Structures are given as structure tokens and as C-alpha cells.
Amino acid sequence: MKTNPVRHKLKRGEASFGTWLTLPDVFTAQLMSKMGFDWLTVEMEHTPTTIEMAGANFAVVANAGVVPLVRIPINSVENIKRVLDIGAWGIVVPMVNSRAEAVAVVEAARYRPIGRRTIGGSLHCANFDTDPSTYYAKANDEILVIIMAEHLDAVERADEIFSVPGIDAVFIGPNDLHASMGLPPMFDSTNKQFNDAVEHIRVTAKKHGVASGIHVVDAAQAQRRAKEGFQFIAVISDAGFMMSKAKEVTSALGLGAGKAVAKY
């Protein structure tokens, strides 16, 4: 059975870098799998990506030797079970704002005795190049479980949330975190409340042996966050890369209205 190098890298305290797949297209996933990222996260929360497309993307990414992850639309047993059963190597769960919500994530994502994930499927083991019985025996050691801290409620309850056994990492969503503070959504800022919250999440996670992560807008931000101790670092998205490069070209040609390009 294949092992999950990203999960083991985080356990060793090392940084890993990836990006978001926001376009519901298997060819985009194939091309992005060749770019050298450690992992690619299929975005299902804010995109039209269907469960069938997500499964196809997991297979393409895994076959390329990259770790296929997915951000599910909402924290539920159905969402977690289905994406893991069709071949995701890990989940990113949005808006986890309490200990009870974190416990629910672990219960849905881990097999017994850690959780309550049910048995079934054949695509999960196919993406790990193994048989079902081996997958069921070893999946708890390889599936990456990441919860998101993207609201002030999560910041205030960080200690109790991150103490839940079975969580590998916490991922900061800076846009929603800013918004929960009544600030304009953005990837980074000089706002003291925001930066204090980010540092509190990082330090509290480390205390509980949980890796911390954050979404950034470019390589410079990614390098800075890694130096600060963040380990699971997402650099914009497939659409963000595409639009940024296209805008660079059209601006050089004097085309377009000069509007800023969305980074995510």
C-alpha cells in the first residue's frame, strides 16, 4: 500500500506546499500534477465540481505521484465518507468552530477504534495501489485529516478544538477569518487582531502536536509562512495561476481595463 508522504512530512515537522484545484476539469488536474507540488486539493466548497469529477481528479493526481486532497462543502458524515471512499487521501473541513465539530470530523474520517467510518467501496484502495483489507487495516495511518480555523469562534476555542485526537493539521482560511472580524476579505494584512489570531492558532496547534497551515497568495508569502513555522501551505489556485499569468500578458500588451485579478 502506498504511504501518504504529506501526512508523514507534517508529523516530522516539515513544511509541505500545494494548491487548490478550483476548475472542474480533469485535464487541469493532470497538468497541475506535473508542476511539482506536494499535494493538490480539489475544491468542492465554492466550485461547481461534482462528486464524479472529484473522484476522477483524485485518480489523476494519485497516479501522478501527488497526494490528492479535497475540501468538502460542509462538515458532515456523508461528505467525508463519500470523498474518502472514492479515493481522496485526505480531507480539509471548513468552519470547524467547536470541539464537538472537530470530534465529528475524526469520527467520520477514521476507522475504529479511533473513529466510526463505515466499511465499503473499492476506489479508495485503488488509489493507494492496494486491496480493500489492507486499506481498512492501514487507512488510519495514511488519511490526512485537516480542519479549518476561519472564524473568531475557532480562535477563541482553539485549545479545546486542537486537543481532539486524530487531527493532523489546522488550516487557516484568511479571507473568512478577516470577514469574521468585520474586515474586508484578504489573504494577509497588517491588522493586529488578525495577526494575533493567526499566531495564536499556530502556537496552540503546536502545543497539541497539530501542524498548522494557511492559504497564501504567492511564493514569497509561502516562504515567509514556512519560516514562521507553518507546514501545510496552499498557494492560490489553478484559476489564480491562470488568471495572474494572463493578466501579466494582457497588461504588458496594454489590453484590458486594468482591474485587479482575483487570486483565489
C-alpha positions in Angstrom: 0.0 0.0 0.0 1.3 3.5 -0.9 2.0 5.7 2.0 0.9 9.4 2.3 4.2 11.4 2.2 2.4 14.6 3.2 1.0 13.2 6.4 4.3 11.8 7.4 6.1 15.0 6.4 3.8 17.0 8.7 4.4 14.5 11.5 8.1 15.1 11.1 7.6 18.9 11.5 8.4 19.7 7.8 6.6 22.1 5.5 4.6 21.0 2.5 3.3 23.1 -0.3 0.3 22.6 -2.6 -2.5 24.5 -4.3 -6.3 24.4 -4.8 -8.0 22.8 -7.9 -11.0 25.0 -8.4 -11.7 24.2 -12.0 -13.9 21.2 -12.5 -11.7 19.7 -15.2 -9.6 16.5 -15.2 -7.1 17.9 -17.7 -6.3 20.8 -15.4 -5.7 18.3 -12.6 -3.4 16.3 -14.9 -1.4 19.4 -15.8 -1.2 20.7 -12.2 0.0 17.3 -11.1 3.1 17.8 -13.2 4.1 21.1 -11.6 6.0 19.7 -8.5 3.5 20.4 -5.7 3.4 18.0 -2.7 -0.4 17.9 -2.8 -3.4 19.2 -4.7 -6.7 20.0 -3.0 -9.9 19.5 -5.0 -12.2 22.4 -4.1 -15.8 21.4 -3.5 -17.0 24.1 -1.2 -17.1 27.1 -3.5 -17.0 25.5 -7.0 -19.3 23.5 -9.4 -17.1 20.4 -9.0 -19.3 17.3 -8.7 -18.5 14.2 -6.8 -17.9 12.3 -10.1 -15.4 15.0 -11.2 -13.7 15.0 -7.8 -13.2 11.2 -8.0 -11.7 11.5 -11.5 -9.3 14.2 -10.2 -8.3 12.1 -7.2 -7.3 9.3 -9.5 -5.3 11.5 -11.9 -3.5 13.2 -9.1 -2.7 9.9 -7.3 -1.5 8.3 -10.5 0.9 11.2 -11.0 2.5 10.5 -7.6 1.0 13.6 -5.9 -1.3 13.5 -2.8 -4.9 14.1 -3.7 -6.9 16.0 -1.1 -10.3 17.6 -1.1 -12.1 20.5 0.7 -15.6 19.3 1.3 -18.6 21.6 1.2 -19.5 21.2 4.8 -18.7 19.1 7.9 -21.0 16.0 7.5 -20.6 12.3 7.6 -21.9 11.9 4.1 -19.4 14.4 2.6 -16.4 13.0 4.4 -17.3 9.3 3.8 -18.0 9.7 0.1 -14.8 11.6 -0.9 -12.6 9.2 1.1 -14.4 6.2 -0.4 -13.8 7.4 -3.9 -10.1 7.9 -3.4 -9.1 11.1 -1.6 -6.1 10.7 0.6 -7.3 13.4 3.0 -9.9 16.0 3.7 -10.0 19.7 4.5 -13.1 20.5 6.5 -14.3 24.1 6.6 -15.7 26.1 9.5 -14.8 23.8 12.4 -15.7 26.1 15.3 -16.1 23.8 18.3 -14.7 20.7 19.9 -17.9 18.8 19.1 -17.5 19.7 15.4 -13.8 18.5 15.5 -14.8 15.2 17.1 -17.4 14.7 14.3 -14.7 15.1 11.7 -12.5 12.5 13.2 -15.4 10.1 13.8 -16.3 10.3 10.1 -12.8 10.1 8.7 -11.1 7.4 10.9 -12.0 3.7 11.1 -12.4 2.1 14.5 -11.1 2.2 17.1 -10.3 5.9 16.5 -13.5 6.8 14.7 -16.6 5.4 13.2 -16.0 5.4 9.5 -18.1 2.7 7.8 -16.7 -0.1 5.5 -17.3 -0.1 1.8 -16.1 0.9 -1.6 -13.2 -0.1 -3.9 -11.9 3.2 -5.3 -10.2 4.2 -2.1 -7.8 1.2 -2.1 -7.3 1.5 -5.9 -5.8 5.0 -5.4 -3.4 3.5 -2.8 -2.5 0.6 -5.0 -3.7 -2.0 -2.5 -6.6 -4.4 -1.7 -9.6 -3.5 0.5 -8.5 -5.5 3.5 -5.1 -3.8 3.6 -6.6 -0.4 3.1 -9.0 -0.9 6.0 -6.2 -2.0 8.2 -3.8 0.9 7.4 -6.0 3.8 6.3 -5.9 5.4 9.7 -2.1 5.8 9.3 -2.4 7.4 5.9 -5.5 9.5 5.6 -4.8 13.2 6.3 -7.4 14.9 8.5 -7.3 18.7 8.4 -9.8 21.1 10.0 -10.1 24.8 9.1 -9.9 27.7 11.5 -11.5 30.6 9.7 -13.7 32.3 12.3 -13.2 34.1 15.6 -15.1 31.2 17.3 -12.4 28.8 16.3 -9.7 31.2 17.5 -11.4 31.5 20.9 -11.8 27.7 21.2 -8.5 26.7 19.7 -7.2 24.9 22.7 -10.2 22.6 23.1 -10.6 22.1 19.3 -6.9 21.2 18.6 -6.8 18.8 21.6 -9.1 16.3 19.8 -7.1 13.1 19.0 -7.0 12.2 15.3 -6.5 15.7 13.8 -3.3 16.1 11.7 -3.4 19.8 10.9 -5.4 23.0 11.2 -5.6 25.2 8.1 -6.3 29.0 8.4 -8.7 30.5 5.9 -7.5 34.1 5.9 -10.4 35.5 3.9 -13.1 34.2 6.2 -11.1 35.0 9.3 -10.8 38.6 8.2 -14.5 38.7 7.4 -15.4 37.3 10.9 -13.6 40.3 12.3 -15.6 42.7 10.2 -12.7 43.3 7.9 -12.5 43.1 4.1 -11.6 39.5 3.0 -7.9 39.2 2.1 -5.1 36.7 2.3 -2.8 38.8 4.5 -2.9 42.2 6.3 -1.2 44.2 8.9 -4.2 44.2 11.1 -3.1 43.3 14.7 -6.3 41.3 15.6 -5.8 39.2 12.5 -2.1 38.6 13.0 -2.6 37.9 16.8 -5.3 35.3 15.9 -3.0 33.6 13.3 -0.2 33.3 15.7 -2.5 32.0 18.5 -3.7 29.3 16.2 -0.1 28.3 15.2 1.2 28.2 18.8 -1.9 26.4 20.1 -1.8 23.8 17.4 1.9 23.2 18.0 1.2 22.6 21.7 -1.1 19.8 20.8 1.1 18.3 18.2 -1.1 19.5 15.3 0.5 21.0 12.2 -0.6 24.5 11.2 -1.3 25.7 7.7 -2.5 28.8 5.8 -3.6 29.9 2.4 -1.2 32.4 0.7 -1.1 34.4 -2.5 2.4 33.8 -3.8 5.8 32.1 -3.3 7.1 35.0 -1.1 4.2 34.7 1.3 4.6 30.9 1.3 8.3 31.1 2.2 7.6 33.7 5.0 4.9 31.5 6.5 7.1 28.4 6.4 9.8 30.4 8.2 7.2 31.3 10.8 6.5 27.6 11.4 3.5 26.9 9.2 3.7 23.5 7.5 0.6 23.0 5.3 0.8 25.9 2.9 -1.6 26.4 -0.1 -0.5 28.8 -2.8 -3.6 30.4 -4.5 -5.2 28.0 -7.0 -5.2 26.7 -10.6 -7.6 29.5 -11.7 -5.5 32.0 -9.8 -2.3 31.0 -11.5 -4.1 31.1 -14.9 -5.6 34.5 -14.4 -2.5 36.0 -12.9 -0.3 34.9 -15.9 -3.0 36.0 -18.4 -3.3 39.4 -16.7 0.5 39.8 -16.8 0.4 39.3 -20.6 -2.6 41.5 -21.3 -1.2 44.3 -19.1 2.1 44.1 -21.0 0.2 44.4 -24.2 -1.8 47.4 -23.0 -5.1 45.4 -23.0 -7.9 45.2 -20.5 -9.3 47.7 -18.1 -6.5 47.4 -15.5 -8.7 45.6 -13.0 -7.1 43.6 -10.3 -7.2 39.8 -10.8 -8.8 37.6 -8.2 -6.2 35.4 -6.6 -8.5 32.6 -5.5 
